[in-house]
Every structure is written in structure tokens, then in C-alpha cells.
Amino acid sequence: MKILRMPAIKAETGHRSHASIYNAIKAGLFTKPVQIGKRSVGWPSSEVQAINAARIAGMNDTEVRKLVERLHTKRMEGITVFDSPAMSTTVLDMPQSKITRAVDMTAEDCTGGAAA
């Protein structure tokens, strides 16, 4: 999975400005970005693909909001912490500084097959 930065997001979605992406996030129509550095964010490519597939499939705003909620939930379910190569625990057992996000989702996982 790739993490897409803003120029790629605009190219993939057809949004013409940063503001339109952030307005969609505020409206619940696009996923929140993930922090990839102190001052940089990006979006998992699988989430962008799922939202695009939903739009292409004709989902309305209410359905897209539900999809975005599922994507955020899936993101949190995918959090795994690796304390050592031989051991992994859940995020609830470890301090925030040791959290590694491991998200493994596809457009099909998040839309229940409707995106295919």
C-alpha cells in the first residue's frame, strides 16, 4: 500500500484544491490524513481507491459517509504494535511512542465488494 501526498490525492480524486479535500474531510466524505512526518500527512492509497470506487458506483453522500466511517474503523483495527520481531501486542498494551500502524485493506474489503 502506498501513502499518497496532496498532489496525488488531487490528481486521483479530481479535486482542484487543498481546501476542497479538507472540506470533504470536514463533511465526512473523505478520510482524515495520517501523519507521516512532523509537518507532513498523506492518505492510504487503498482508502482513496475505495472512495473513488464508491463515487463511480453512484453512492450518495450518506453512503460515502458510512464508507468513510468503515475506513476509519478498519484503520484502527489494523493497528498492531511490534515490541520485538518475535512479539506483537495490541495498541492498548503499549505506549503511544511504540505504535506502528499496519493497515491492510483494499477497496473491496471496505465497500463489501461493491467497489470491484
Protein Blocks (a to p, Z undefined) as FASTA:
>chain_A
ZZddfklmmmmnopabfklmmmmmmnopaccdddfbfkbccddfklmmmmmmmmmnopaf
klmmmmmmmmmmmmmmmpccdfbfkbccdfklpcfklpccdddddfklmnnommZZ
